[in-house]
């Protein structure tokens, strides 16, 4: 436990809206505290269910988190997604008031999580809001992927702090852990890599500039997580891509918040494709934490989702764009 994590405020309720995810599936089996895309767009004002009224799935991840602590309500974006037009369309179809968003917590420097940031900031400012974006310096290295034939393909660059400031945001660019919005959100520092099997992807590369050599970047040490403590339930852990390894993430959460149960883990678990080899170790590694719900999305992969569901039953569900989740003290979960 650190002085910062010790100061995390317990809240009364948390609502999560999935604005960006790889999957669009209004029929997917959901937990009892989830509301489907169809219901959400009707609630947002759609008169007819149609292609135009629904949301678009695309590679990436982005959530809106709204907390309630007594009379205090706060709104935050957890990543955005890969590009602005789809992000804004999805927000519009859900009637998300972006002008109320006060803060954006960015998890790591990949385009599919940060590409829509400038458009999101523009929308917040145009709707009369003010927003602070939280990042760390290592997010802004150039990234690339080594293909099987050895070729290196750069991926899209993410917007730099100066660009985010030009769009009107206040940028906090620090490697340190911190509390956000009156202490209602814990935004981590570097996540220790401690398990013997979560070694990242060997095909991930980075470089400090266009003329610098490519270097291995399997661990993506710039990745951060977000934690919320809901009264009577426990911790809600958000890990957008889990490059750190979701067992490493949960291990750090337990170290930071000893004695508080992990009620739910939500996000991408990065267990698809070349990472499928560590699915059995990951399932076994999650058992000791007694996590009540795992809501997996983005980069988890279907094999991992099936393995988790086989191991942990109805506590596991698939995230899908347009879905909302409600966590509240005093309500059954």
N, C-alpha and C positions, 0 to 999 in steps of 0.2 A: 504494500500500500504506500502511496506517495501523499505528500501534503495536498496535491491537486486532486487526486482521486478521492481522498478522504472528504473533500468539500463538495462532492457531487450532491446536488439537491434531489430529494425524492419528490416525484410529481404524482398527481392524481390520475392523469389520463394521457394517452398518446394515440394519435391517429396517424397512420402511414398510408400514403397514396403512391402507387407504383406508376410513375410517369414515363419511364423508359425501361424496357426489358426485351430480351430476345424473343419471348413467347407471347403470342396473342391467342388466348383460349378461354372464352367465357364459360365453357362447360367443364373446365378442369375441376377436380374435386378440391374443395376448400375447407378450411377450418371453420368452426362455428362463429369465430369473430371476424370473418372476412365477408366482404360484399363484392359481388362480381361486376365486371365491366358494364354489362347490360343495365343493371340496376343503377350504377353510378352515372351513366350518361343520361338516363331518364331523370334521375334526381337533379342533374345539372341543367335540365331543360329541353332535352331532345324530345321532339314530338313523335318521331318515327325512328325505329332502329334501322340503320342503313350503314353502308360502307362509309359514307361521309361523316356520320355521327360517331363512328367507332374510333378507336385509337390505332396507331400504327406501331407494330413491333419493329425494333431494329437493334443491331448489335450494340450492347452497352447497358448502362444502368443509371437510374436516377430516381430518387424518391423525394416526396415532400413529407416532412415530419412536423406535426403540430402538437404541442404539449399544452397541458392545462395544470397549473399549480395554484390552487385557490382561485382567485379572480384573475390571475396572470396567464395570458395566452401568448405563446411564442411560436414562430414559424421559421422553418429552416429547410434548405435543400441539401440533400446528401447526394453529391454528384449531379450531373444533368443528363448526359448522353452524348452521342457522336456528332449531331448537327442540329442547327437551330430550328429549321422549318418544322421538322417532325415534333421536336420538343414543344414548340409553341402551339402546334395543332393539338397535341395531346392535352396540354394544359387547358386550352380553350374548350375542348370537348368535355372536359371534366369540370369546367367552370372554376378552375383554380385561380384565386386572386393573387397573382404574382406580386402585386404591389405590397402585400402584407409580409412577404418574405424578407427577413431581416439579416439572414446569414446563409452562406453557402459553405459547407464543409466538403472539401475535395479530398478524395482518398488517395489518388496516385496519378502520376503523370502519363496517362495513356489517353489517346484521342477519343476512345469510345466512352470515356467518363467526363472529359473536359471540353469536347468539341463544341457543345452547345452553350458553353459558359457565356460568351459575349452576347448572344441573343437573349439569354435569360436575364443578364444584367440590364440590357437595353429595355426589356419589357418591365422589369421591376422599376427602373427609373421613370419610364414613360407613364407608369401607373401611380407615380407620386411617392415611390418608396425610396429607401436608402439601404444599401446592403454591404456587408463585410464578407470578404472571401478569405478563407483560411487555407493556406498551402504551406509547403516547405521547400527549401531551395533545391533539393535533389529531384523534384518533380519536373524540372525544366531541361534536363539532358535530352538530347535527341535519342530516339529509340528506333530499333530495327529488329527484324526477324531473319534468322538464318534458315533457308529452305533445305530440304533433304539433299539437294544437289550441291549444296555449299554456297549458293548465291545468297547475298544479303539484300533484303528489301527494306528500305526505310518505311516507317509508318508516319502518319501525319503528325506534324509538330503541334504541340498544345499551345494555347495562348499564354504569353508571358505576363508576369505581374504588371509591367508597364502598360500592356494592352488592356488588361482588365481595369486598370486605373483610368485609362482614357475613356472607357465606356461608363465610368462613373462610380466604380466600386472602390471601397477601402480594402486594401490587401494587407493581411497579416502573413508574412512570409518568414516562418520560424520553424526549426526542427522540434521545438519543445511541445510537450503535452500542454493542454489548456482546457479550461471550462468555457462553454459558450452560452450566451443568452441567460444571464443571471444564474449560472451554475446548473442549468437544467440538462446540459449535454456535456459528456466527457469526450474530448477529441484527443486521441492518443499521441504519444511520441512514437519513436521507433519501436517496432514490435520485435522482441528477441526471437531468434530462430533457435529452438532448443531440441526439437524432436529429431530422431535419427533418419526419418524418411521424408520429411517435407523440405526438399532441396531445390524447389523451384524448377523452372523450365530452362534447359540448357540452350534452347534456340533463341532466347531473349538476349538482345545486345543493347548497348548504349554507347554514346560518345558525347563529348563536351562541346563539339562544334563540327561544322561541315568538313573541316580539314583535319580533324583529329581521328585517330584510328578507332575502329570499333572494339569495344571491350565486352567480355561476358557480363551479363546482368541477370543472373537467374533469380536472385533474391528480391529484387525490387525493394530495396530498403527504404524507399520513400513512401511505401504504403502505410496508411493510417486506418484506424477503426473508430467507430463512434459507439458510445454506451449511454443508455438512458435507464434510470431506476424508477419503476412504477410501483407505488405503494401497494402492499399486499401481494404483489406478483413476483417482483424480483427484477433482474437485469434484462433489458432488451439489447442485444448486441448486433450491430450492423457492420458487415464486412463485405464491401462491394465486390471484391474480386478474390480475396484470400490468397494473393500471391505469397503471403507470409506462411500460409498453411492454416487451415481452420483450427487444427488442434493447437498450434502455437498461439493463435488468437485467443482461444478459450483458456489456455494456460496463463497467458498474460492477464486476462480478465480476472481469473481466480486470484492471481497474485495481487492485483490492484484492488479488488473488492472481496476480500476473504469473508466467508460466512454468508454472503448474499447469493441466493440461487440464480442460475442463468435460466430465465423463464423462456426466452426465445432467441434463436440465432437466425438472422435474415440476411440474405445476399447471395452473391456468387461464390461458389466454393472451388472453382478452377480445378475440377476433377475430370474434365472431358479430354478426349484425344490422347496426347502423349502422357497425360497425368493419370490415366485410368489405372496404371500399375499400382498406385498407392491407395486405391479405394479401400481394399480390405484393412490396411493399417489405419486409415482415417476413421473408418467405422469403429474399429476397436479402440482407437484413441479418444473418440468422443464419448464412449460409454461411461467413464468415471464421472463425467460432469453432470449427469442426470438432467440434461436439457429437456424441457417439456415439449418445446416446439422447434422444429427446423423448417424454415420457409426458404427453399432454395430456388435460385433463378440464375439468369445471365449465363455464366460460364461453368455451371455445375456439371452439365452433361447428363444424358438420360441413364447411362449405366450407374452413375453415382446416385442419382435420385432413386432408382429402383433398389439399389443396395441399402440405402438409408431407410427407405420405406419398409423393406424386409426386416431390417434390424430393429427399427423403432416404431413401426406401426403407424397409427393414425396421427401421431405427433408430427409426421413429415408431410409437407405439401409443396406443390409447385407454384412458384410465383408466376404471375402473368400481368402484362400491362393493363392498366385500367382498374386493377383490383385495389380495394382499400381494406385496411386492418385496424381494429380498435382494441386497445389495451386499456383497461380502467380498473382502478381499485374498487373492490367490492363486487365486481362482476365475475361470474364463473368463467374460468379459462382452463 
